Amino acid sequence: MTVHICRFAALDNPRPQYGILDYDRIQVIDTDPFDNGDITASTGCYGLKDVRLLAPCSPTKIVAVGLNYRDHAAELGMKIPEEPLIFLKPSTCVIGPGDKIVIPSMSKRVDHEAELGIVIGKKAKNISDKEAMDVIMGFTCLNDVTARDLQYKDVQFTRAKSFDTFCPIGPSIVKGIDPSSLDITCTVNGEIRQSSNTSNLIHSVPEVVSFISRIMTLLPGDVIATGTPPGISQLNHGDTVTVTIKHIGSLTNPVSA
């Protein structure tokens, strides 16, 4: 059974809370979902119209994987990497559903990158592929927004990937799904720009989690962005961009200069 865990602020109470999202209502969770205990719903309940959804977790870091879709590598005419190519995005670039992606004046081209996000549920270090699923809390939609011109200029990815608002996450963390074959799309103003399936991942979810854990300790709430499929394109002021992943939902953000 799937469970959709969200983080939200009620319109009459700005304090962030966790809840179980069920269509148009949220059941408040009494316990911290990252405490590794049973998730216990309280009697508190909100309608979705009475809250503002926040990013579903507060990661200490976002570890992203580059060039991890076979169809994207083919699109670029690039060799498939033997190991995951990883980089970091800072926690300060995280925003939630409905929050504005802000195009920085420093960049002349900002692109969307629809990605499956892995949310870590347990501290993980030096784990095997077989142990990886045990440390994953669930999965979410993620947009690895990128200042493409700065990425090409710098060669290193840090500046291009790290601007505030450059990592929308949400709308919830979904437990109980198989990440190996999920349809993933990105639309801009309703037009499909990216469309693929996670079966095209070069390095699977367990491989990626294990590989990263052998480099750095993963903490509860940390997020791994698993790479983007082909079709990345430019975002402009006034656009609305939506990342949709089967069984997870849709993450929509407006774009502002």
N, C-alpha and C positions, 0 to 999 in steps of 0.2 A: 504493500500500500504506500502511495506517495504522500508526503507531508510537505506543505509549502510554509516555510518559516520566514516571516518578514520582520522588519524593524520599522517602527513608525512613531510619529508624534501626533497625538490627538489635537484637534484644532483648539480645544479648551484646556490643553495641558501640554506644553512644549517638551516635557521630559521624554526622551527616547524610551520606547518599550518594545519588547518582542511579542510576537503573536503568531498564531496559525491562520494563514490566509485561506479562506474558503469562498471563492467567487467574490461576492460583494460584501463580505463581512469578515471581521478579524476577531478571533478568540484570544484574549490576553493570556500570555504564558507567565506563570508565577516564578519559574526558575530560569536561570541563565542557560540558554541552549548549548553553550560551550563548556558547561561544567561536567559534561560526560555522564550526567545522570538521566533519569527518565524525564522527558518533556511533559510537564504537567500544566494543563490548561486551567485557568481560573474561571470564575463565573462572569468576569468582566468581558464585555463584547462591544465592538464598535462597528458601525457601518463604514464601508470604504469611503463614502463621501464625507465622513466626519474626521478623517485623518489625512496626514501627509506622509506618504511612503518615503522612507529614508533608504540609503544604501543598506543592504541587509546585514552587513558586518562592518567592523572597524579594523581592517588589517594593519599589522605592523609593517607589512611590505606586500607589494604585488610583484610576483615573479612571472615574466612573460616569455613565451616561446616564439621565436621567429621562424618563418618558412617551414611550417609544420603541416601543410596540406599538399598532397600530391598534385591536385589540380592547380593550386596556386604556383607551385614550383614549375609545372609545365607551362603555365601562362607566362611566367617570367623567363623561361628557358634556362633555369638554374638547376644545378646538380642537387640531388636529394642529400641532405646532410646526414652523416653517419651518426652523429649525436645531436641531442636537442641544442639549439642555439638560444641561449637565455640572456635576458637583460632585466633590469629592475625599473619599476615605476614607484614613485614615492606615495605614501599614504595620503598626502595633501592633495593629490589629484582626483581623489574619489568623490563622486557625487551620486545622487540617487535618481530614481525615476522622476521625470518632469523637471529636473534641474537643468539650467542652461549650460550648454557647452559654449565657452567663450573663446572666440578666435583671437589670439594675441596679435598685437600690432607688429610684433617681430617677424611674423610669418606671412607669406603670400599664398601658401597652399596648406590647408588642413584637411586630412582625410579621415574617413570612418574605417574601422576594422572590426567587424562582428566576430565575436569569439565566445566559445564555451568557457565559463569560469569555474574552476574547482575551488571550493571553500574547505579549508583544513579544519578538522574538528578536534584533533589531538596532537600534542607535541610529537614531532617526528624527526628522527635523525638516523641516517644510515639504514633505512628500511629497504626490503626487497620489493620486487614487483608484486609478489604474492601478498605482501603485507599492506600494500598501498591503499587498497579500498577500505581497509579497517581504520585508516586515519582521516578519511574524507568524510566531512559532515554532509555535503551535498553539492549541488551544481546550480549555477546561475548564469544569466546573460551578462555579457561584458562588452564594452566598446572601447577598444584600445586606440583612442583618438591620437593622431600623429601629425606633427608639423613636417610634412614630407620634404619640403625644400630645405629645412634645417637638418633633417636626417641625412640627406645627400651631401650637404655642405660640411657637416661635422664628421661624418663617417661613424663616429660613436653615436649611440642612440639616446643618451641621457637627456639632452636639451629637448629634442624633438618629441619625447614621450612624457615629459615631466611637468608640463604647464598645469596650473590649477584647472580643474574641471575636465581633465583629459582621461578620466577613467570612470565613466558611468557604469554602475553595477545594479542589478536588480531584475525583476521586482521582488524576488524572494529567493531563498535557498531551498532547493527541492531535494528531499531525501527519498531514497527508494527507487531511483531510476537507473537504468543501464545506459552509460554514456557512449557506448560503442557505435551506435547507429541512430543519431538524432539529426533530423533536418535542421539546418541553420540558414537564415536569410537576413538580409539587411535591406530596408527600403529607405529612400529619401523622398519625402513629399509623396509617398505612396507608390513610387516607382522602384521596382526590384533592381538592386545594384549587385548584391551578392546572394548566391544560392548554392548550397552544397550540403554535405552530410558528414558527420564526424567519423564515418567509416573511412573517409579519405585522409584521416590524420596519419602522418608518417610515423610519429612516435605516440603510442597510445597513452591514455590517462595513467594507468599504473606505471608505465615506463617513465613518464615525465615526472611523476611524484617521487618515485624512487631515485631517479637521477638527481633531482634538485636536493633531496634530503641528504645525499652524499656530499653535497657542497656546503649547504647551510641548514641550520635548524629551522624547521617549519613550526610555527606556533598556531594555536587555535585562533581562527578568524583570518589567517593569512589567505591570500587568493593567488591562484595560478591561472594565467591567461594562456590558453592552449594553442593559440595561433589563429590566423584568419584565412578564409577561403579566397578564391579569385574574385575580382570585381571591385576592389577598393577604388574610391573616387572622392572627389573634392566636396567639402561642405562649405556652404556660403551663408552669410547673414540671412536670417529669415527661414532657413530650412528646418524641417523636422525629420529626425533620423530615428528609425526603429530597428532594433535587433530582436529577432524572434527565433526561439529554439523550441522544437517540439517537446511537449511534456513539461516545459519550464514556464513559458509565457513570453511576454513582449516587454521590452525596455525602450521607452520613448523619451527623447530629449529634444528640446528646441535648440537652435543654434543662433548665437548672437555675436556680432563683431564687438 
